[in-house]
Amino acid sequence: MLLNQFLLLSAVLFCIGIYGVVVRRNGVMVLMSIELILNAVNINLVAFGANTGTPMGQVFSLFVIAVAAAEVGVGLAIVLLIYRNRHSIDIDELDELKG
């Protein structure tokens, strides 16, 4: 397969993720959109690594997956605490975090 096909897939996933972060009001959906963005980055890393013939893209992709797992853990904990206190995970209703 060509590198262009992987880049096009990655660009589509990245755009869907950005759209989800900007438009969605649900905290869990925003976290899922961020995961789409990170998966688009992983596709780019692996595609460029395969194109150059080095395993560095796959190594960096594993680091991104580890960071994404930590981000999901912390993000879901925050969303659960917000739901426990506010009985809603609507991001527009959150004004307690303003300084």
N, CA, C and O atoms as a GROMACS GRO file, in nm:
protein
  396
    1MET      N    1   0.084  -0.118   0.000
    1MET     CA    2   0.000   0.000   0.000
    1MET      C    3   0.088   0.124   0.000
    1MET      O    4   0.204   0.120   0.043
    2LEU      N    5   0.034   0.230  -0.048
    2LEU     CA    6   0.109   0.355  -0.057
    2LEU      C    7   0.102   0.434   0.073
    2LEU      O    8   0.010   0.418   0.154
    3LEU      N    9   0.201   0.518   0.091
    3LEU     CA   10   0.204   0.604   0.210
    3LEU      C   11   0.088   0.703   0.208
    3LEU      O   12   0.036   0.739   0.314
    4ASN      N   13   0.048   0.747   0.090
    4ASN     CA   14  -0.061   0.845   0.079
    4ASN      C   15  -0.192   0.792   0.137
    4ASN      O   16  -0.270   0.868   0.194
    5GLN      N   17  -0.216   0.664   0.122
    5GLN     CA   18  -0.340   0.606   0.173
    5GLN      C   19  -0.344   0.610   0.325
    5GLN      O   20  -0.448   0.639   0.385
    6PHE      N   21  -0.231   0.582   0.388
    6PHE     CA   22  -0.225   0.589   0.534
    6PHE      C   23  -0.237   0.733   0.583
    6PHE      O   24  -0.301   0.760   0.684
    7LEU      N   25  -0.176   0.825   0.509
    7LEU     CA   26  -0.185   0.966   0.548
    7LEU      C   27  -0.326   1.019   0.532
    7LEU      O   28  -0.372   1.099   0.614
    8LEU      N   29  -0.396   0.975   0.429
    8LEU     CA   30  -0.535   1.017   0.410
    8LEU      C   31  -0.625   0.961   0.520
    8LEU      O   32  -0.710   1.033   0.573
    9LEU      N   33  -0.607   0.835   0.556
    9LEU     CA   34  -0.682   0.776   0.666
    9LEU      C   35  -0.655   0.850   0.796
    9LEU      O   36  -0.747   0.877   0.873
   10SER      N   37  -0.530   0.881   0.820
   10SER     CA   38  -0.493   0.953   0.942
   10SER      C   39  -0.553   1.092   0.945
   10SER      O   40  -0.599   1.138   1.049
   11ALA      N   41  -0.552   1.160   0.831
   11ALA     CA   42  -0.610   1.295   0.825
   11ALA      C   43  -0.760   1.292   0.851
   11ALA      O   44  -0.814   1.380   0.918
   12VAL      N   45  -0.828   1.190   0.798
   12VAL     CA   46  -0.973   1.178   0.820
   12VAL      C   47  -1.002   1.152   0.968
   12VAL      O   48  -1.091   1.214   1.026
   13LEU      N   49  -0.927   1.059   1.028
   13LEU     CA   50  -0.947   1.032   1.171
   13LEU      C   51  -0.916   1.154   1.257
   13LEU      O   52  -0.987   1.182   1.354
   14PHE      N   53  -0.811   1.228   1.220
   14PHE     CA   54  -0.775   1.347   1.295
   14PHE      C   55  -0.885   1.453   1.285
   14PHE      O   56  -0.919   1.517   1.385
   15CYS      N   57  -0.940   1.472   1.167
   15CYS     CA   58  -1.048   1.570   1.150
   15CYS      C   59  -1.174   1.530   1.225
   15CYS      O   60  -1.241   1.616   1.283
   16ILE      N   61  -1.207   1.401   1.225
   16ILE     CA   62  -1.323   1.355   1.301
   16ILE      C   63  -1.300   1.378   1.450
   16ILE      O   64  -1.392   1.417   1.522
   17GLY      N   65  -1.178   1.354   1.496
   17GLY     CA   66  -1.146   1.376   1.636
   17GLY      C   67  -1.154   1.522   1.676
   17GLY      O   68  -1.208   1.555   1.782
   18ILE      N   69  -1.101   1.610   1.592
   18ILE     CA   70  -1.108   1.754   1.620
   18ILE      C   71  -1.253   1.800   1.621
   18ILE      O   72  -1.292   1.879   1.707
   19TYR      N   73  -1.332   1.752   1.526
   19TYR     CA   74  -1.474   1.787   1.523
   19TYR      C   75  -1.544   1.741   1.650
   19TYR      O   76  -1.627   1.813   1.706
   20GLY      N   77  -1.511   1.621   1.697
   20GLY     CA   78  -1.572   1.570   1.818
   20GLY      C   79  -1.534   1.650   1.942
   20GLY      O   80  -1.618   1.670   2.030
   21VAL      N   81  -1.410   1.695   1.949
   21VAL     CA   82  -1.367   1.775   2.064
   21VAL      C   83  -1.436   1.911   2.064
   21VAL      O   84  -1.475   1.961   2.170
   22VAL      N   85  -1.452   1.970   1.947
   22VAL     CA   86  -1.510   2.104   1.938
   22VAL      C   87  -1.661   2.102   1.959
   22VAL      O   88  -1.715   2.192   2.024
   23VAL      N   89  -1.729   2.003   1.904
   23VAL     CA   90  -1.876   2.005   1.902
   23VAL      C   91  -1.938   1.936   2.022
   23VAL      O   92  -2.040   1.983   2.073
   24ARG      N   93  -1.881   1.825   2.068
   24ARG     CA   94  -1.945   1.745   2.172
   24ARG      C   95  -1.947   1.817   2.306
   24ARG      O   96  -1.856   1.892   2.340
   25ARG      N   97  -2.052   1.792   2.381
   25ARG     CA   98  -2.067   1.849   2.514
   25ARG      C   99  -2.053   1.742   2.623
   25ARG      O  100  -2.038   1.776   2.740
   26ASN      N  101  -2.057   1.617   2.585
   26ASN     CA  102  -2.046   1.507   2.679
   26ASN      C  103  -1.898   1.480   2.706
   26ASN      O  104  -1.818   1.472   2.613
   27GLY      N  105  -1.862   1.466   2.832
   27GLY     CA  106  -1.722   1.448   2.870
   27GLY      C  107  -1.662   1.319   2.817
   27GLY      O  108  -1.546   1.317   2.776
   28VAL      N  109  -1.740   1.211   2.816
   28VAL     CA  110  -1.689   1.084   2.767
   28VAL      C  111  -1.667   1.090   2.616
   28VAL      O  112  -1.569   1.034   2.566
   29MET      N  113  -1.755   1.157   2.544
   29MET     CA  114  -1.738   1.170   2.399
   29MET      C  115  -1.616   1.255   2.365
   29MET      O  116  -1.549   1.230   2.264
   30VAL      N  117  -1.586   1.354   2.446
   30VAL     CA  118  -1.466   1.434   2.425
   30VAL      C  119  -1.342   1.347   2.444
   30VAL      O  120  -1.246   1.358   2.368
   31LEU      N  121  -1.342   1.262   2.546
   31LEU     CA  122  -1.229   1.171   2.568
   31LEU      C  123  -1.214   1.074   2.451
   31LEU      O  124  -1.102   1.043   2.411
   32MET      N  125  -1.324   1.025   2.397
   32MET     CA  126  -1.317   0.936   2.282
   32MET      C  127  -1.263   1.008   2.159
   32MET      O  128  -1.191   0.948   2.079
   33SER      N  129  -1.297   1.135   2.144
   33SER     CA  130  -1.245   1.212   2.032
   33SER      C  131  -1.096   1.236   2.045
   33SER      O  132  -1.023   1.234   1.946
   34ILE      N  133  -1.049   1.257   2.167
   34ILE     CA  134  -0.905   1.272   2.189
   34ILE      C  135  -0.834   1.141   2.156
   34ILE      O  136  -0.723   1.143   2.102
   35GLU      N  137  -0.896   1.029   2.187
   35GLU     CA  138  -0.837   0.900   2.152
   35GLU      C  139  -0.829   0.883   2.000
   35GLU      O  140  -0.732   0.826   1.949
   36LEU      N  141  -0.929   0.931   1.927
   36LEU     CA  142  -0.923   0.926   1.781
   36LEU      C  143  -0.805   1.008   1.729
   36LEU      O  144  -0.737   0.966   1.636
   37ILE      N  145  -0.782   1.123   1.788
   37ILE     CA  146  -0.670   1.208   1.747
   37ILE      C  147  -0.538   1.134   1.772
   37ILE      O  148  -0.450   1.134   1.686
   38LEU      N  149  -0.525   1.072   1.888
   38LEU     CA  150  -0.402   1.001   1.919
   38LEU      C  151  -0.383   0.879   1.829
   38LEU      O  152  -0.270   0.846   1.793
   39ASN      N  153  -0.491   0.812   1.791
   39ASN     CA  154  -0.479   0.700   1.699
   39ASN      C  155  -0.440   0.746   1.559
   39ASN      O  156  -0.369   0.675   1.488
   40ALA      N  157  -0.484   0.864   1.520
   40ALA     CA  158  -0.440   0.919   1.391
   40ALA      C  159  -0.290   0.946   1.394
   40ALA      O  160  -0.221   0.922   1.295
   41VAL      N  161  -0.240   0.995   1.505
   41VAL     CA  162  -0.096   1.017   1.519
   41VAL      C  163  -0.021   0.884   1.513
   41VAL      O  164   0.085   0.875   1.451
   42ASN      N  165  -0.076   0.781   1.577
   42ASN     CA  166  -0.013   0.649   1.573
   42ASN      C  167  -0.005   0.594   1.432
   42ASN      O  168   0.096   0.535   1.395
   43ILE      N  169  -0.110   0.612   1.354
   43ILE     CA  170  -0.107   0.566   1.215
   43ILE      C  171   0.002   0.638   1.139
   43ILE      O  172   0.073   0.575   1.060
   44ASN      N  173   0.017   0.768   1.159
   44ASN     CA  174   0.124   0.843   1.093
   44ASN      C  175   0.261   0.792   1.134
   44ASN      O  176   0.348   0.773   1.049
   45LEU      N  177   0.281   0.769   1.262
   45LEU     CA  178   0.411   0.723   1.310
   45LEU      C  179   0.448   0.588   1.250
   45LEU      O  180   0.561   0.569   1.204
   46VAL      N  181   0.354   0.495   1.252
   46VAL     CA  182   0.383   0.362   1.198
   46VAL      C  183   0.402   0.368   1.047
   46VAL      O  184   0.490   0.299   0.994
   47ALA      N  185   0.323   0.447   0.977
   47ALA     CA  186   0.336   0.457   0.831
   47ALA      C  187   0.471   0.516   0.792
   47ALA      O  188   0.536   0.466   0.700
   48PHE      N  189   0.513   0.623   0.860
   48PHE     CA  190   0.643   0.681   0.825
   48PHE      C  191   0.758   0.590   0.867
   48PHE      O  192   0.860   0.586   0.800
   49GLY      N  193   0.742   0.518   0.977
   49GLY     CA  194   0.844   0.422   1.017
   49GLY      C  195   0.857   0.310   0.916
   49GLY      O  196   0.969   0.269   0.884
   50ALA      N  197   0.746   0.259   0.865
   50ALA     CA  198   0.750   0.154   0.764
   50ALA      C  199   0.805   0.207   0.632
   50ALA      O  200   0.871   0.134   0.558
   51ASN      N  201   0.779   0.333   0.603
   51ASN     CA  202   0.827   0.392   0.479
   51ASN      C  203   0.979   0.409   0.481
   51ASN      O  204   1.045   0.392   0.378
   52THR      N  205   1.034   0.443   0.596
   52THR     CA  206   1.178   0.462   0.605
   52THR      C  207   1.252   0.332   0.636
   52THR      O  208   1.374   0.326   0.623
   53GLY      N  209   1.180   0.229   0.676
   53GLY     CA  210   1.240   0.100   0.704
   53GLY      C  211   1.299   0.088   0.844
   53GLY      O  212   1.376  -0.004   0.870
   54THR      N  213   1.264   0.178   0.933
   54THR     CA  214   1.314   0.172   1.070
   54THR      C  215   1.199   0.141   1.165
   54THR      O  216   1.084   0.173   1.134
   55PRO      N  217   1.227   0.080   1.279
   55PRO     CA  218   1.120   0.051   1.376
   55PRO      C  219   1.091   0.168   1.470
   55PRO      O  220   1.015   0.151   1.566
   56MET      N  221   1.148   0.284   1.446
   56MET     CA  222   1.129   0.397   1.538
   56MET      C  223   0.985   0.444   1.543
   56MET      O  224   0.939   0.489   1.648
   57GLY      N  225   0.913   0.434   1.433
   57GLY     CA  226   0.772   0.474   1.433
   57GLY      C  227   0.689   0.387   1.526
   57GLY      O  228   0.600   0.436   1.596
   58GLN      N  229   0.719   0.259   1.527
   58GLN     CA  230   0.646   0.168   1.614
   58GLN      C  231   0.683   0.191   1.761
   58GLN      O  232   0.598   0.179   1.849
   59VAL      N  233   0.808   0.224   1.786
   59VAL     CA  234   0.852   0.252   1.923
   59VAL      C  235   0.782   0.377   1.976
   59VAL      O  236   0.731   0.376   2.088
   60PHE      N  237   0.781   0.482   1.897
   60PHE     CA  238   0.712   0.605   1.940
   60PHE      C  239   0.563   0.581   1.954
   60PHE      O  240   0.498   0.641   2.041
   61SER      N  241   0.507   0.496   1.869
   61SER     CA  242   0.365   0.465   1.878
   61SER      C  243   0.332   0.396   2.010
   61SER      O  244   0.227   0.421   2.068
   62LEU      N  245   0.421   0.309   2.058
   62LEU     CA  246   0.399   0.246   2.188
   62LEU      C  247   0.400   0.348   2.301
   62LEU      O  248   0.323   0.337   2.396
   63PHE      N  249   0.488   0.448   2.292
   63PHE     CA  250   0.488   0.554   2.392
   63PHE      C  251   0.358   0.634   2.389
   63PHE      O  252   0.305   0.670   2.493
   64VAL      N  253   0.309   0.661   2.269
   64VAL     CA  254   0.182   0.735   2.257
   64VAL      C  255   0.068   0.653   2.314
   64VAL      O  256  -0.021   0.709   2.378
   65ILE      N  257   0.068   0.523   2.293
   65ILE     CA  258  -0.037   0.437   2.349
   65ILE      C  259  -0.031   0.438   2.502
   65ILE      O  260  -0.135   0.441   2.567
   66ALA      N  261   0.090   0.437   2.558
   66ALA     CA  262   0.104   0.441   2.704
   66ALA      C  263   0.052   0.573   2.760
   66ALA      O  264  -0.016   0.575   2.863
   67VAL      N  265   0.084   0.684   2.694
   67VAL     CA  266   0.035   0.814   2.738
   67VAL      C  267  -0.117   0.822   2.724
   67VAL      O  268  -0.184   0.880   2.809
   68ALA      N  269  -0.170   0.764   2.617
   68ALA     CA  270  -0.316   0.765   2.596
   68ALA      C  271  -0.386   0.684   2.704
   68ALA      O  272  -0.495   0.721   2.749
   69ALA      N  273  -0.327   0.574   2.747
   69ALA     CA  274  -0.388   0.493   2.853
   69ALA      C  275  -0.390   0.570   2.985
   69ALA      O  276  -0.489   0.566   3.058
   70ALA      N  277  -0.282   0.640   3.014
   70ALA     CA  278  -0.280   0.722   3.136
   70ALA      C  279  -0.381   0.836   3.127
   70ALA      O  280  -0.448   0.869   3.225
   71GLU      N  281  -0.393   0.895   3.009
   71GLU     CA  282  -0.488   1.005   2.988
   71GLU      C  283  -0.632   0.957   3.006
   71GLU      O  284  -0.714   1.029   3.064
   72VAL      N  285  -0.662   0.839   2.959
   72VAL     CA  286  -0.797   0.785   2.974
   72VAL      C  287  -0.827   0.757   3.121
   72VAL      O  288  -0.936   0.784   3.169
   73GLY      N  289  -0.730   0.702   3.192
   73GLY     CA  290  -0.750   0.675   3.334
   73GLY      C  291  -0.778   0.801   3.413
   73GLY      O  292  -0.872   0.804   3.492
   74VAL      N  293  -0.698   0.903   3.393
   74VAL     CA  294  -0.718   1.029   3.465
   74VAL      C  295  -0.845   1.098   3.418
   74VAL      O  296  -0.921   1.152   3.500
   75GLY      N  297  -0.869   1.098   3.287
   75GLY     CA  298  -0.988   1.164   3.234
   75GLY      C  299  -1.117   1.100   3.282
   75GLY      O  300  -1.211   1.171   3.318
   76LEU      N  301  -1.123   0.968   3.282
   76LEU     CA  302  -1.244   0.902   3.331
   76LEU      C  303  -1.263   0.922   3.480
   76LEU      O  304  -1.377   0.931   3.527
   77ALA      N  305  -1.155   0.930   3.555
   77ALA     CA  306  -1.168   0.960   3.698
   77ALA      C  307  -1.227   1.098   3.720
   77ALA      O  308  -1.312   1.118   3.806
   78ILE      N  309  -1.181   1.195   3.641
   78ILE     CA  310  -1.235   1.331   3.652
   78ILE      C  311  -1.381   1.334   3.612
   78ILE      O  312  -1.462   1.398   3.679
   79VAL      N  313  -1.416   1.265   3.503
   79VAL     CA  314  -1.556   1.262   3.459
   79VAL      C  315  -1.645   1.196   3.564
   79VAL      O  316  -1.756   1.243   3.589
   80LEU      N  317  -1.598   1.088   3.626
   80LEU     CA  318  -1.677   1.022   3.730
   80LEU      C  319  -1.696   1.111   3.853
   80LEU      O  320  -1.803   1.113   3.912
   81LEU      N  321  -1.593   1.185   3.890
   81LEU     CA  322  -1.607   1.278   4.003
   81LEU      C  323  -1.704   1.392   3.970
   81LEU      O  324  -1.781   1.434   4.056
   82ILE      N  325  -1.698   1.440   3.848
   82ILE     CA  326  -1.792   1.545   3.807
   82ILE      C  327  -1.935   1.491   3.809
   82ILE      O  328  -2.027   1.558   3.856
   83TYR      N  329  -1.953   1.368   3.759
   83TYR     CA  330  -2.086   1.310   3.760
   83TYR      C  331  -2.137   1.286   3.902
   83TYR      O  332  -2.255   1.306   3.931
   84ARG      N  333  -2.047   1.245   3.990
   84ARG     CA  334  -2.087   1.220   4.128
   84ARG      C  335  -2.131   1.349   4.197
   84ARG      O  336  -2.225   1.347   4.277
   85ASN      N  337  -2.065   1.460   4.166
   85ASN     CA  338  -2.099   1.586   4.231
   85ASN      C  339  -2.212   1.662   4.162
   85ASN      O  340  -2.293   1.725   4.230
   86ARG      N  341  -2.219   1.656   4.030
   86ARG     CA  342  -2.314   1.738   3.955
   86ARG      C  343  -2.430   1.659   3.895
   86ARG      O  344  -2.528   1.720   3.852
   87HIS      N  345  -2.423   1.526   3.891
   87HIS     CA  346  -2.523   1.439   3.829
   87HIS      C  347  -2.541   1.469   3.681
   87HIS      O  348  -2.648   1.446   3.625
   88SER      N  349  -2.436   1.520   3.618
   88SER     CA  350  -2.434   1.546   3.475
   88SER      C  351  -2.289   1.553   3.430
   88SER      O  352  -2.203   1.599   3.505
   89ILE      N  353  -2.263   1.509   3.308
   89ILE     CA  354  -2.127   1.520   3.255
   89ILE      C  355  -2.124   1.617   3.137
   89ILE      O  356  -2.036   1.608   3.051
   90ASP      N  357  -2.219   1.708   3.134
   90ASP     CA  358  -2.223   1.811   3.032
   90ASP      C  359  -2.112   1.912   3.060
   90ASP      O  360  -2.107   1.972   3.167
   91ILE      N  361  -2.025   1.931   2.964
   91ILE     CA  362  -1.908   2.018   2.983
   91ILE      C  363  -1.949   2.165   2.992
   91ILE      O  364  -1.883   2.243   3.061
   92ASP      N  365  -2.055   2.203   2.925
   92ASP     CA  366  -2.098   2.343   2.928
   92ASP      C  367  -2.147   2.387   3.065
   92ASP      O  368  -2.146   2.506   3.096
   93GLU      N  369  -2.191   2.292   3.147
   93GLU     CA  370  -2.241   2.327   3.279
   93GLU      C  371  -2.130   2.343   3.384
   93GLU      O  372  -2.157   2.382   3.498
   94LEU      N  373  -2.010   2.313   3.346
   94LEU     CA  374  -1.899   2.319   3.444
   94LEU      C  375  -1.846   2.463   3.453
   94LEU      O  376  -1.784   2.513   3.360
   95ASP      N  377  -1.872   2.525   3.563
   95ASP     CA  378  -1.816   2.657   3.587
   95ASP      C  379  -1.734   2.660   3.717
   95ASP      O  380  -1.683   2.765   3.756
   96GLU      N  381  -1.724   2.545   3.783
   96GLU     CA  382  -1.649   2.538   3.908
   96GLU      C  383  -1.499   2.545   3.886
   96GLU      O  384  -1.425   2.579   3.978
   97LEU      N  385  -1.452   2.514   3.767
   97LEU     CA  386  -1.308   2.512   3.741
   97LEU      C  387  -1.256   2.650   3.700
   97LEU      O  388  -1.135   2.666   3.680
   98LYS      N  389  -1.344   2.747   3.687
   98LYS     CA  390  -1.299   2.882   3.650
   98LYS      C  391  -1.230   2.948   3.767
   98LYS      O  392  -1.270   2.930   3.882
   99GLY      N  393  -1.126   3.024   3.736
   99GLY     CA  394  -1.046   3.087   3.843
   99GLY      C  395  -1.098   3.218   3.889
   99GLY      O  396  -1.039   3.280   3.978
   0.00000   0.00000   0.00000
